[in-house]
Amino acid sequence: MSKKDLRKLLVQGAEMFGVSLSDSDLDLFELYLENLKKWNSRINLTAINDDREIVISHFIDSISVVPFINNGTEVLDIGSGGGFPGIPIKIVRPGLHVTLLDSVNKKVSFMSDTIRKLALKDITAVWGRAEDSKNNIPRKSFDYVVTRALGSIEETSLLSLPYLSDSGVLVLMRGKKGGSEFAAVKNGLIEKFELLDIIEFTLPFSQHVRTVVLLKPAVKM
């Protein structure tokens, strides 16, 4: 697939979520794709090697949650891996302050290298585990915590909770079973979280069903 066709695909996919991409945004995604493939030949960042599939399954998929995140806010991406969804979100919403957290040092090195090559500001990749109290990530300070297919919903939610501000929102990116996964554990989370919404959609240019579960910390009486 030509670079021109990939750019067109990305523009059309983003538009389906109400997101408009500029030429400079597309240039950044192009650099990101090149660097991802370069590093992926040495370390395991993604099992997807096809350019078109990377654009759909990683870039457009990451952009799908942009409508739920207000610009100018603090965002923590737990388990970023190849930088998804944090780096695409930052490209589209440059006013965000983004922290990328991953427990694999090589992946953090890749994300830091990508941030440098794309000349992105107010975004940092941190090596550490979310459950580690000494990971230097401030608690109760993020407007949004985003996770993408990270562990079970219950485990991920409880892992994310300490980082959310009292008015923060947890954005859980799940597969087609996301709604039923949440239904199965909601009783265990009801004291700590309030359900804001569950959104199900088909990823553009694919047959993959995605579910986004939005939670906020429960108000303590």
N, CA, C and O of each residue as an XYZ file, in Angstrom:
884
protein
N       0.851     -1.195      0.000
C       0.000      0.000      0.000
C       0.879      1.235      0.000
O       1.823      1.308      0.787
N       0.602      2.206     -0.855
C       1.433      3.401     -0.963
C       1.249      4.299      0.262
O       0.252      4.197      0.976
N       2.228      5.180      0.492
C       2.136      6.121      1.608
C       0.911      7.021      1.461
O       0.248      7.350      2.444
N       0.624      7.409      0.233
C      -0.545      8.254     -0.032
C      -1.830      7.543      0.374
O      -2.709      8.145      0.991
N      -1.941      6.265      0.028
C      -3.132      5.490      0.367
C      -3.239      5.259      1.874
O      -4.338      5.266      2.428
N      -2.092      5.053      2.539
C      -2.090      4.876      3.996
C      -2.554      6.151      4.697
O      -3.308      6.095      5.668
N      -2.099      7.297      4.197
C      -2.511      8.577      4.773
C      -4.018      8.781      4.586
O      -4.706      9.244      5.496
N      -4.514      8.436      3.415
C      -5.946      8.568      3.141
C      -6.759      7.659      4.063
O      -7.803      8.057      4.580
N      -6.271      6.442      4.261
C      -6.920      5.479      5.154
C      -7.009      6.028      6.569
O      -8.047      5.931      7.223
N      -5.912      6.604      7.029
C      -5.846      7.153      8.384
C      -6.798      8.339      8.537
O      -7.482      8.465      9.553
N      -6.840      9.197      7.535
C      -7.747     10.352      7.559
C      -9.198      9.888      7.635
O      -9.977     10.393      8.443
N      -9.553      8.929      6.794
C     -10.936      8.448      6.750
C     -11.319      7.730      8.039
O     -12.433      7.889      8.539
N     -10.394      6.940      8.571
C     -10.666      6.235      9.820
C     -10.865      7.190     10.979
O     -11.783      7.014     11.780
N     -10.012      8.202     11.074
C     -10.117      9.187     12.149
C     -11.422      9.975     12.044
O     -12.048     10.289     13.057
N     -11.829     10.293     10.813
C     -13.062     11.056     10.604
C     -14.281     10.322     11.138
O     -15.258     10.948     11.549
N     -14.224      8.993     11.132
C     -15.347      8.208     11.639
C     -15.537      8.384     13.145
O     -16.585      8.034     13.689
N     -14.520      8.925     13.813
C     -14.623      9.222     15.244
C     -14.648     10.729     15.488
O     -14.434     11.198     16.606
N     -14.914     11.475     14.415
C     -15.018     12.926     14.535
C     -13.690     13.625     14.710
O     -13.644     14.751     15.204
N     -12.611     12.979     14.314
C     -11.261     13.536     14.480
C     -10.701     13.926     13.111
O     -10.657     13.104     12.195
N     -10.278     15.171     12.981
C      -9.671     15.645     11.735
C      -8.157     15.656     11.876
O      -7.628     16.188     12.852
N      -7.463     15.079     10.919
C      -6.003     15.030     10.952
C      -5.423     16.014      9.954
O      -5.853     16.066      8.802
N      -4.449     16.791     10.395
C      -3.752     17.735      9.522
C      -2.612     17.030      8.799
O      -2.263     15.897      9.130
N      -2.039     17.701      7.818
C      -0.882     17.131      7.109
C       0.278     16.889      8.073
O       0.998     15.898      7.948
N       0.456     17.797      9.033
C       1.546     17.616     10.003
C       1.280     16.423     10.922
O       2.214     15.724     11.316
N       0.009     16.187     11.264
C      -0.350     14.991     12.042
C       0.018     13.732     11.257
O       0.592     12.790     11.804
N      -0.321     13.732      9.977
C      -0.049     12.572      9.120
C       1.442     12.336      8.967
O       1.892     11.193      8.896
N       2.210     13.423      8.916
C       3.673     13.296      8.849
C       4.204     12.590     10.099
O       5.097     11.746     10.019
N       3.638     12.950     11.252
C       4.066     12.327     12.509
C       3.697     10.845     12.546
O       4.496     10.017     12.983
N       2.504     10.513     12.096
C       2.105      9.106     12.054
C       2.999      8.310     11.100
O       3.302      7.143     11.348
N       3.413      8.949     10.014
C       4.298      8.293      9.053
C       5.651      7.988      9.686
O       6.196      6.899      9.507
N       6.189      8.958     10.428
C       7.454      8.753     11.139
C       7.308      7.669     12.204
O       8.196      6.837     12.391
N       6.185      7.696     12.889
C       5.894      6.703     13.934
C       5.879      5.301     13.332
O       6.472      4.377     13.888
N       5.207      5.145     12.203
C       5.134      3.850     11.526
C       6.517      3.345     11.141
O       6.834      2.172     11.340
N       7.333      4.227     10.594
C       8.688      3.845     10.182
C       9.525      3.405     11.375
O      10.248      2.411     11.306
N       9.421      4.156     12.470
C      10.218      3.825     13.652
C       9.721      2.548     14.318
O      10.512      1.758     14.832
N       8.398      2.352     14.305
C       7.808      1.130     14.870
C       8.322     -0.099     14.128
O       8.702     -1.088     14.755
N       8.335     -0.042     12.811
C       8.800     -1.184     12.018
C      10.300     -1.421     12.214
O      10.759     -2.563     12.267
N      11.045     -0.339     12.320
C      12.494     -0.450     12.532
C      12.801     -1.168     13.846
O      13.604     -2.101     13.887
N      12.153     -0.719     14.910
C      12.385     -1.320     16.226
C      11.774     -2.711     16.325
O      12.311     -3.581     17.012
N      10.651     -2.924     15.640
C       9.951     -4.207     15.731
C      10.775     -5.344     15.128
O      10.551     -6.513     15.442
N      11.720     -4.998     14.268
C      12.589     -6.021     13.694
C      13.598     -6.533     14.723
O      14.227     -7.573     14.529
N      13.742     -5.771     15.838
C      14.713     -6.145     16.883
C      14.050     -6.590     18.188
O      14.524     -7.506     18.859
N      12.956     -5.929     18.529
C      12.238     -6.303     19.753
C      10.757     -6.468     19.420
O      10.271     -5.903     18.440
N      10.047     -7.237     20.229
C       8.650     -7.543     19.957
C       7.731     -6.431     20.449
O       7.398     -6.364     21.633
N       7.323     -5.551     19.519
C       6.404     -4.470     19.861
C       4.982     -4.780     19.406
O       4.014     -4.442     20.088
N       4.866     -5.422     18.254
C       3.568     -5.808     17.716
C       3.729     -7.030     16.816
O       4.743     -7.191     16.137
N       2.714     -7.880     16.825
C       2.738     -9.056     15.954
C       2.301     -8.704     14.540
O       2.413     -9.516     13.622
N       1.802     -7.481     14.375
C       1.314     -7.030     13.073
C       2.465     -6.398     12.291
O       3.123     -5.480     12.780
N       2.703     -6.886     11.090
C       3.792     -6.372     10.256
C       3.310     -5.583      9.045
O       4.070     -4.810      8.462
N       2.054     -5.773      8.668
C       1.511     -5.116      7.488
C       1.169     -3.654      7.791
O       0.508     -3.361      8.787
N       1.624     -2.740      6.925
C       1.415     -1.303      7.158
C      -0.063     -0.960      7.328
O      -0.434     -0.228      8.246
N      -0.895     -1.485      6.451
C      -2.329     -1.186      6.500
C      -2.938     -1.653      7.824
O      -3.748     -0.949      8.427
N      -2.544     -2.834      8.264
C      -3.084     -3.372      9.509
C      -2.585     -2.595     10.725
O      -3.316     -2.437     11.703
N      -1.349     -2.110     10.668
C      -0.837     -1.281     11.761
C      -1.648      0.003     11.860
O      -2.024      0.424     12.954
N      -1.917      0.627     10.711
C      -2.705      1.860     10.693
C      -4.096      1.624     11.275
O      -4.589      2.433     12.061
N      -4.731      0.509     10.887
C      -6.093      0.226     11.360
C      -6.107     -0.228     12.819
O      -6.804      0.347     13.654
N      -5.325     -1.269     13.111
C      -5.412     -1.936     14.421
C      -4.695     -1.200     15.543
O      -4.987     -1.425     16.717
N      -3.759     -0.324     15.194
C      -3.049      0.424     16.235
C      -3.357      1.923     16.195
O      -3.752      2.498     17.209
N      -3.179      2.559     15.035
C      -3.360      4.007     14.970
C      -4.833      4.411     15.071
O      -5.203      5.202     15.938
N      -5.671      3.866     14.184
C      -7.086      4.234     14.213
C      -7.747      3.744     15.493
O      -8.583      4.441     16.067
N      -7.378      2.553     15.939
C      -7.910      2.018     17.192
C      -7.594      2.949     18.356
O      -8.449      3.183     19.211
N      -6.380      3.478     18.397
C      -5.998      4.416     19.458
C      -6.795      5.714     19.360
O      -7.223      6.263     20.375
N      -6.989      6.197     18.141
C      -7.728      7.448     17.917
C      -9.188      7.311     18.357
O      -9.835      8.311     18.666
N      -9.706      6.088     18.388
C     -11.122      5.868     18.710
C     -11.518      6.405     20.079
O     -12.695      6.693     20.299
N     -10.569      6.551     21.011
C     -10.921      7.037     22.350
C     -10.674      8.532     22.515
O     -10.970      9.092     23.570
N     -10.138      9.183     21.490
C      -9.883     10.628     21.562
C     -11.143     11.426     21.921
O     -11.043     12.370     22.705
N     -12.339     11.085     21.377
C     -13.533     11.859     21.726
C     -13.884     11.851     23.212
O     -14.633     12.713     23.674
N     -13.352     10.890     23.963
C     -13.671     10.800     25.385
C     -12.679     11.551     26.263
O     -12.834     11.587     27.483
N     -11.654     12.155     25.647
C     -10.574     12.782     26.409
C     -10.499     14.271     26.085
O     -10.292     14.650     24.933
N     -10.666     15.105     27.095
C     -10.590     16.557     26.898
C      -9.146     17.005     26.743
O      -8.251     16.506     27.425
N      -8.930     17.949     25.842
C      -7.582     18.473     25.627
C      -7.115     19.266     26.854
O      -7.931     19.760     27.632
N      -5.814     19.377     27.010
C      -5.250     20.146     28.117
C      -5.297     19.434     29.444
O      -5.163     20.070     30.489
N      -5.485     18.112     29.429
C      -5.601     17.347     30.670
C      -4.405     16.409     30.852
O      -3.563     16.267     29.965
N      -4.355     15.777     32.021
C      -3.288     14.832     32.351
C      -3.762     13.407     32.059
O      -4.800     12.972     32.557
N      -2.983     12.684     31.240
C      -3.370     11.328     30.827
C      -2.262     10.340     31.176
O      -1.089     10.587     30.896
N      -2.643      9.220     31.789
C      -1.707      8.130     32.057
C      -2.123      6.921     31.232
O      -3.265      6.470     31.312
N      -1.194      6.399     30.441
C      -1.417      5.189     29.644
C      -0.641      4.061     30.303
O       0.590      4.037     30.265
N      -1.370      3.118     30.914
C      -0.737      2.007     31.622
C      -0.573      0.811     30.685
O      -1.536      0.366     30.060
N       0.661      0.292     30.591
C       0.933     -0.841     29.715
C       1.010     -0.431     28.261
O       0.441     -1.090     27.390
N       1.715      0.660     27.998
C       1.733      1.280     26.662
C       2.338      0.397     25.582
O       1.878      0.417     24.440
N       3.368     -0.384     25.926
C       3.997     -1.275     24.950
C       4.617     -0.529     23.788
O       5.676      0.084     23.922
N       3.945     -0.585     22.633
C       4.439      0.115     21.451
C       3.996      1.569     21.383
O       4.111      2.214     20.342
N       3.483      2.084     22.515
C       3.049      3.476     22.558
C       1.569      3.662     22.307
O       1.105      4.783     22.101
N       0.814      2.548     22.324
C      -0.621      2.611     22.045
C      -1.436      2.496     23.328
O      -1.168      1.619     24.149
N      -2.407      3.352     23.512
C      -2.861      4.415     22.605
C      -2.229      5.776     22.852
O      -2.560      6.738     22.159
N      -1.319      5.881     23.832
C      -0.843      7.181     24.285
C      -0.229      8.084     23.231
O      -0.557      9.269     23.167
N       0.662      7.540     22.397
C       1.329      8.386     21.403
C       0.354      8.864     20.318
O       0.355     10.057     20.012
N      -0.472      8.005     19.723
C      -1.458      8.517     18.772
C      -2.389      9.569     19.376
O      -2.717     10.557     18.719
N      -2.816      9.361     20.623
C      -3.679     10.342     21.283
C      -2.954     11.680     21.394
O      -3.547     12.731     21.149
N      -1.677     11.644     21.761
C      -0.881     12.864     21.907
C      -0.710     13.577     20.564
O      -0.767     14.805     20.501
N      -0.500     12.808     19.492
C      -0.358     13.421     18.162
C      -1.624     14.192     17.801
O      -1.555     15.306     17.283
N      -2.777     13.594     18.076
C      -4.059     14.202     17.722
C      -4.442     15.333     18.669
O      -5.055     16.315     18.251
N      -4.081     15.197     19.948
C      -4.396     16.210     20.958
C      -3.092     16.707     21.591
O      -2.752     16.306     22.704
N      -2.362     17.579     20.884
C      -1.041     18.010     21.362
C      -1.056     18.756     22.692
O      -0.018     18.889     23.340
N      -2.231     19.245     23.105
C      -2.310     19.965     24.370
C      -2.351     19.079     25.599
O      -2.328     19.575     26.726
N      -2.410     17.774     25.392
C      -2.436     16.835     26.514
C      -1.063     16.688     27.163
O      -0.033     16.854     26.509
N      -1.064     16.378     28.449
C       0.160     15.980     29.154
C       0.050     14.468     29.352
O      -0.816     13.994     30.087
N       0.929     13.717     28.694
C       0.791     12.260     28.653
C       1.970     11.560     29.316
O       3.128     11.908     29.084
N       1.655     10.566     30.146
C       2.671      9.693     30.738
C       2.418      8.277     30.251
O       1.308      7.760     30.376
N       3.450      7.650     29.697
C       3.370      6.275     29.199
C       4.106      5.376     30.181
O       5.283      5.604     30.462
N       3.441      4.371     30.701
C       4.051      3.477     31.686
C       4.097      2.054     31.143
O       3.084      1.520     30.690
N       5.283      1.443     31.192
C       5.409      0.051     30.781
C       6.496     -0.618     31.603
O       7.466      0.021     32.011
N       6.321     -1.926     31.844
C       7.260     -2.661     32.700
C       8.436     -3.245     31.925
O       9.362     -3.789     32.526
N       8.411     -3.138     30.581
C       9.493     -3.680     29.752
C      10.405     -2.545     29.303
O       9.990     -1.658     28.557
N      11.643     -2.583     29.764
C      12.579     -1.477     29.539
C      12.813     -1.195     28.051
O      12.913     -0.036     27.649
N      12.902     -2.244     27.239
C      13.159     -2.056     25.808
C      11.999     -1.313     25.134
O      12.211     -0.505     24.229
N      10.799     -1.591     25.577
C       9.638     -0.897     25.006
C       9.628      0.569     25.420
O       9.244      1.439     24.639
N      10.046      0.836     26.634
C      10.163      2.223     27.096
C      11.230      2.952     26.281
O      11.059      4.121     25.935
N      12.337      2.259     25.973
C      13.387      2.848     25.132
C      12.842      3.192     23.747
O      13.162      4.243     23.191
N      12.018      2.301     23.194
C      11.402      2.573     21.896
C      10.501      3.795     21.974
O      10.566      4.671     21.112
N       9.665      3.859     22.995
C       8.737      4.980     23.111
C       9.489      6.296     23.288
O       9.116      7.311     22.701
N      10.542      6.278     24.091
C      11.351      7.492     24.291
C      12.011      7.925     22.991
O      12.081      9.117     22.690
N      12.496      6.955     22.221
C      13.114      7.249     20.931
C      12.083      7.842     19.966
O      12.385      8.779     19.226
N      10.869      7.292     19.978
C       9.805      7.796     19.112
C       9.402      9.219     19.500
O       9.206     10.074     18.636
N       9.280      9.461     20.794
C       8.941     10.808     21.277
C       9.984     11.819     20.800
O       9.648     12.929     20.386
N      11.254     11.414     20.866
C      12.344     12.310     20.437
C      12.285     12.555     18.934
O      12.409     13.695     18.486
N      12.097     11.503     18.160
C      12.089     11.642     16.696
C      10.877     12.417     16.195
O      10.947     13.095     15.170
N       9.770     12.314     16.917
C       8.578     13.054     16.525
C       8.542     14.456     17.141
O       7.649     15.252     16.853
N       9.541     14.742     18.002
C       9.663     16.051     18.669
C       8.391     16.407     19.444
O       7.929     17.548     19.417
N       7.839     15.409     20.133
C       6.636     15.633     20.924
C       7.001     16.216     22.281
O       7.996     15.818     22.888
N       6.201     17.150     22.751
C       6.428     17.798     24.042
C       5.382     17.328     25.049
O       4.302     16.871     24.676
N       5.718     17.448     26.319
C       4.788     17.095     27.400
C       4.298     15.652     27.306
O       3.121     15.368     27.528
N       5.203     14.762     26.979
C       4.914     13.331     26.984
C       6.174     12.597     27.418
O       7.264     12.875     26.917
N       6.025     11.661     28.349
C       7.165     10.957     28.927
C       6.885      9.465     29.007
O       5.778      9.051     29.350
N       7.893      8.662     28.689
C       7.796      7.216     28.844
C       8.545      6.803     30.108
O       9.701      7.175     30.307
N       7.873      6.031     30.955
C       8.431      5.653     32.252
C       8.489      4.128     32.361
O       7.541      3.426     32.009
N       9.612      3.642     32.851
C       9.776      2.206     33.083
C       9.325      1.869     34.492
O       9.854      2.412     35.462
N       8.347      0.972     34.614
C       7.878      0.575     35.932
C       6.567     -0.184     35.850
O       5.972     -0.329     34.783
N       6.140     -0.661     36.995
C       4.871     -1.387     37.095
C       3.854     -0.520     37.832
O       4.197      0.211     38.761
N       2.621     -0.612     37.408
C       1.574      0.202     38.022
C       1.389     -0.131     39.496
O       1.055      0.739     40.301
N       1.610     -1.410     39.847
C       1.406     -1.825     41.237
C       2.574     -1.457     42.160
O       2.484     -1.647     43.373
N       3.666     -0.934     41.597
C       4.851     -0.578     42.371
C       4.697      0.826     42.957
O       4.585      1.801     42.214
N       4.692      0.926     44.266
C       4.498      2.222     44.923
C       5.687      3.163     44.725
O       5.596      4.352     45.030
N       6.797      2.633     44.216
C       8.001      3.458     44.025
C       8.299      3.704     42.542
O       9.459      3.863     42.160
N       7.254      3.736     41.706
C       7.476      3.919     40.269
C       7.545      5.383     39.836
O       7.659      5.684     38.647
N       7.475      6.286     40.813
C       7.587      7.734     40.564
C       6.430      8.317     39.749
O       6.539      9.427     39.227
N       5.338      7.585     39.638
C       4.145      8.126     38.993
C       3.242      8.686     40.097
O       2.848      7.942     40.994
N       2.909      9.971     40.051
C       2.098     10.558     41.123
C       0.708      9.951     41.222
O       0.063      9.678     40.209
N       0.259      9.746     42.444
C      -1.076      9.191     42.674
C      -2.125     10.299     42.667
O      -1.828     11.465     42.925
N      -3.352      9.903     42.366
C      -4.534     10.781     42.410
C      -4.325     12.096     41.642
O      -4.806     13.146     42.069
N      -3.623     12.039     40.531
C      -3.292     13.275     39.820
C      -3.660     13.267     38.332
O      -3.393     14.240     37.628
N      -4.267     12.183     37.851
C      -4.559     12.098     36.413
C      -6.057     12.266     36.134
O      -6.909     11.699     36.818
N      -6.337     13.058     35.114
C      -7.722     13.259     34.683
C      -8.248     12.027     33.960
O      -9.440     11.724     33.997
N      -7.330     11.324     33.301
C      -7.685     10.101     32.579
C      -6.595      9.059     32.757
O      -5.405      9.365     32.683
N      -7.017      7.832     32.991
C      -6.119      6.679     32.893
C      -6.676      5.821     31.766
O      -7.855      5.469     31.767
N      -5.818      5.488     30.804
C      -6.232      4.705     29.647
C      -5.480      3.381     29.636
O      -4.266      3.349     29.838
N      -6.200      2.293     29.399
C      -5.543      0.992     29.248
C      -6.133      0.309     28.027
O      -7.314      0.468     27.719
N      -5.298     -0.451     27.339
C      -5.725     -1.130     26.113
C      -5.470     -2.632     26.252
O      -4.332     -3.098     26.207
N      -6.587     -3.384     26.425
C      -6.510     -4.849     26.520
C      -5.459     -5.305     27.520
O      -4.625     -6.161     27.224
N      -5.515     -4.715     28.711
C      -4.529     -5.022     29.757
C      -5.184     -5.829     30.868
O      -5.936     -5.273     31.668
N      -4.915     -7.124     30.933
C      -5.443     -7.953     32.015
C      -6.964     -7.976     32.047
O      -7.627     -7.586     31.086
N      -7.506     -8.442     33.171
C      -8.964     -8.473     33.331
C      -9.465     -7.072     33.664
O      -8.697     -6.223     34.117
N     -10.755     -6.835     33.439
C     -11.324     -5.522     33.744
C     -11.203     -5.203     35.231
O     -10.838     -4.088     35.604
N     -11.511     -6.185     36.081
C     -11.452     -5.932     37.525
C     -10.024     -5.619     37.970
O      -9.794     -4.653     38.698
N      -9.075     -6.431     37.534
C      -7.678     -6.222     37.905
C      -7.165     -4.876     37.396
O      -6.511     -4.135     38.129
N      -7.465     -4.571     36.145
C      -6.992     -3.331     35.536
C      -7.615     -2.110     36.201
O      -6.937     -1.106     36.419
N      -8.891     -2.192     36.518
C      -9.584     -1.069     37.148
C      -8.994     -0.755     38.513
O      -8.720      0.403     38.827
N      -8.799     -1.784     39.318
C      -8.249     -1.581     40.655
C      -6.800     -1.114     40.610
O      -6.349     -0.374     41.485
N      -6.069     -1.555     39.575
C      -4.683     -1.128     39.389
C      -4.613      0.349     39.008
O      -3.677      1.056     39.380
N      -5.606      0.793     38.272
C      -5.620      2.171     37.763
C      -6.149      3.184     38.779
O      -5.762      4.352     38.754
N      -7.024      2.739     39.661
C      -7.732      3.630     40.585
C      -6.830      4.583     41.370
O      -7.159      5.765     41.466
N      -5.702      4.126     41.939
C      -4.882      5.037     42.741
C      -4.354      6.255     41.963
O      -3.994      7.262     42.572
N      -4.307      6.173     40.651
C      -3.744      7.257     39.850
C      -4.773      8.294     39.431
O      -4.418      9.403     39.029
N      -6.047      7.934     39.524
C      -7.106      8.846     39.096
C      -7.372      9.937     40.128
O      -7.388      9.684     41.332
N      -7.580     11.152     39.633
C      -8.064     12.207     40.515
C      -9.502     11.875     40.902
O     -10.113     10.982     40.315
N     -10.039     12.582     41.877
C     -11.395     12.282     42.341
C     -12.426     12.427     41.222
O     -13.455     11.751     41.227
N     -12.145     13.304     40.272
C     -13.073     13.521     39.157
C     -12.568     12.873     37.869
O     -13.092     13.136     36.787
N     -11.543     12.021     37.994
C     -10.926     11.409     36.826
C     -11.796     10.334     36.181
O     -12.784      9.880     36.758
N     -11.399      9.936     34.963
C     -12.133      8.927     34.207
C     -11.182      7.817     33.772
O     -10.098      8.078     33.250
N     -11.605      6.582     33.994
C     -10.849      5.420     33.531
C     -11.420      4.985     32.188
O     -12.613      4.705     32.067
N     -10.543      4.931     31.171
C     -10.948      4.550     29.826
C     -10.390      3.155     29.538
O      -9.195      2.994     29.289
N     -11.263      2.158     29.575
C     -10.849      0.775     29.347
C     -11.141      0.394     27.902
O     -12.301      0.357     27.491
N     -10.097      0.112     27.130
C     -10.250     -0.301     25.740
C     -10.243     -1.820     25.689
O      -9.240     -2.464     25.999
N     -11.392     -2.386     25.289
C     -11.549     -3.833     25.307
C     -12.000     -4.354     23.939
O     -12.287     -3.580     23.026
N     -12.053     -5.680     23.822
C     -12.519     -6.310     22.600
C     -14.029     -6.455     22.588
O     -14.729     -5.763     23.327
N     -14.533     -7.354     21.749
C     -15.978     -7.485     21.561
C     -16.705     -7.975     22.812
O     -17.914     -7.782     22.939
N     -15.982     -8.607     23.737
C     -16.613     -9.126     24.946
C     -16.538     -8.144     26.117
O     -16.850     -8.500     27.253
N     -16.129     -6.922     25.836
C     -15.938     -5.944     26.901
C     -17.166     -5.709     27.762
O     -17.063     -5.606     28.984
N     -18.331     -5.624     27.126
C     -19.556     -5.395     27.877
C     -19.888     -6.535     28.810
O     -20.250     -6.308     29.965
N     -19.771     -7.756     28.329
C     -20.064     -8.924     29.168
C     -18.986     -9.119     30.236
O     -19.270     -9.590     31.337
N     -17.741     -8.750     29.897
C     -16.663     -8.824     30.890
C     -16.957     -7.895     32.060
O     -16.764     -8.257     33.221
N     -17.424     -6.697     31.738
C     -17.746     -5.758     32.815
C     -18.938     -6.238     33.624
O     -18.932     -6.151     34.852
N     -19.959     -6.744     32.948
C     -21.165     -7.229     33.642
C     -20.820     -8.319     34.647
O     -21.440     -8.416     35.707
N     -19.823     -9.141     34.309
C     -19.450    -10.268     35.172
C     -18.747     -9.813     36.450
O     -18.741    -10.545     37.440
N     -18.154     -8.615     36.444
C     -17.370     -8.175     37.614
C     -17.910     -6.896     38.248
O     -17.340     -6.407     39.223
N     -18.981     -6.355     37.718
C     -19.436     -5.039     38.192
C     -19.785     -5.016     39.676
O     -19.592     -4.001     40.344
N     -20.293     -6.120     40.188
C     -20.637     -6.156     41.609
C     -19.405     -5.998     42.494
O     -19.481     -5.464     43.601
N     -18.271     -6.474     41.985
C     -17.036     -6.338     42.744
C     -16.414     -4.953     42.648
O     -15.511     -4.618     43.414
N     -16.898     -4.151     41.706
C     -16.334     -2.813     41.502
C     -17.267     -1.696     41.944
O     -16.874     -0.530     41.973
N     -18.520     -2.053     42.294
C     -19.556     -1.046     42.509
C     -19.245     -0.083     43.656
O     -19.702      1.060     43.647
N     -18.468     -0.541     44.640
C     -18.137      0.333     45.764
C     -17.035      1.328     45.410
O     -16.889      2.367     46.054
N     -16.274      0.998     44.390
C     -15.129      1.847     44.044
C     -15.331      2.664     42.770
O     -14.667      3.683     42.579
N     -16.237      2.231     41.899
C     -16.421      2.904     40.607
C     -17.894      3.131     40.285
O     -18.787      2.411     40.732
N     -18.092      4.162     39.493
C     -19.399      4.424     38.905
C     -19.268      4.264     37.394
O     -18.347      4.810     36.787
N     -20.183      3.520     36.791
C     -20.162      3.325     35.340
C     -20.710      4.561     34.647
O     -21.834      4.986     34.912
N     -19.904      5.138     33.750
C     -20.348      6.284     32.967
C     -20.986      5.843     31.652
O     -22.036      6.356     31.266
N     -20.356      4.899     30.971
C     -20.890      4.460     29.686
C     -20.143      3.220     29.187
O     -19.012      2.949     29.589
N     -20.795      2.493     28.320
C     -20.165      1.402     27.574
C     -20.479      1.633     26.101
O     -21.644      1.672     25.705
N     -19.439      1.786     25.297
C     -19.609      2.078     23.869
C     -19.030      0.934     23.060
O     -17.874      0.550     23.241
N     -19.846      0.392     22.168
C     -19.392     -0.706     21.307
C     -19.415     -0.247     19.850
O     -20.365      0.403     19.414
N     -18.383     -0.581     19.112
C     -18.319     -0.181     17.705
C     -17.446     -1.170     16.936
O     -16.682     -1.936     17.521
N     -17.578     -1.133     15.624
C     -16.722     -1.938     14.755
C     -15.585     -1.054     14.257
O     -15.822      0.030     13.725
N     -14.375     -1.512     14.427
C     -13.206     -0.749     13.996
C     -13.283     -0.520     12.490
O     -13.487     -1.475     11.741
N     -13.125      0.719     12.027
C     -13.220      1.007     10.594
C     -12.299      0.123      9.746
O     -11.183     -0.202     10.151
N     -12.781     -0.253      8.583
C     -12.039     -1.044      7.597
C     -11.674     -2.440      8.111
O     -10.716     -3.052      7.640
N     -12.445     -2.933      9.079
C     -12.176     -4.260      9.637
C     -13.485     -4.854     10.141
O     -14.536     -4.216     10.075
N     -13.409     -6.063     10.637
C     -14.578     -6.699     11.251
C     -14.398     -6.827     12.759
O     -15.170     -7.513     13.429
N     -13.370     -6.159     13.289
C     -13.074     -6.251     14.716
C     -14.018     -5.366     15.528
O     -14.130     -4.167     15.274
N     -14.691     -5.967     16.499
C     -15.573     -5.213     17.384
C     -14.778     -4.742     18.595
O     -14.038     -5.512     19.207
N     -14.939     -3.487     18.925
C     -14.252     -2.896     20.075
C     -15.283     -2.407     21.093
O     -16.395     -2.025     20.729
N     -14.908     -2.421     22.348
C     -15.756     -1.902     23.422
C     -14.932     -0.952     24.276
O     -13.809     -1.273     24.666
N     -15.490      0.211     24.565
C     -14.855      1.154     25.481
C     -15.726      1.264     26.725
O     -16.908      1.593     26.633
N     -15.144      0.991     27.879
C     -15.853      1.089     29.155
C     -15.310      2.308     29.889
O     -14.108      2.413     30.133
N     -16.207      3.229     30.239
C     -15.811      4.449     30.936
C     -16.281      4.390     32.388
O     -17.473      4.242     32.659
N     -15.333      4.505     33.316
C     -15.629      4.456     34.744
C     -15.067      5.693     35.437
O     -14.102      6.294     34.963
N     -15.663      6.064     36.542
C     -15.078      7.125     37.372
C     -15.100      6.680     38.824
O     -15.949      5.876     39.209
N     -14.180      7.191     39.637
C     -14.170      6.792     41.040
C     -15.510      7.108     41.715
O     -16.097      8.167     41.493
N     -15.972      6.184     42.528
C     -17.234      6.397     43.244
C     -17.064      7.503     44.268
O     -16.006      7.645     44.881
N     -18.117      8.282     44.445
C     -18.089      9.358     45.437
C     -18.243      8.732     46.820
O     -19.168      7.959     47.074
N     -17.319      9.082     47.701
C     -17.366      8.535     49.059
C     -18.281      9.406     49.928
O     -18.099     10.617     50.046
N     -19.258      8.746     50.522
C     -20.229      9.457     51.351
C     -19.699      9.592     52.785
O     -20.373     10.164     53.642
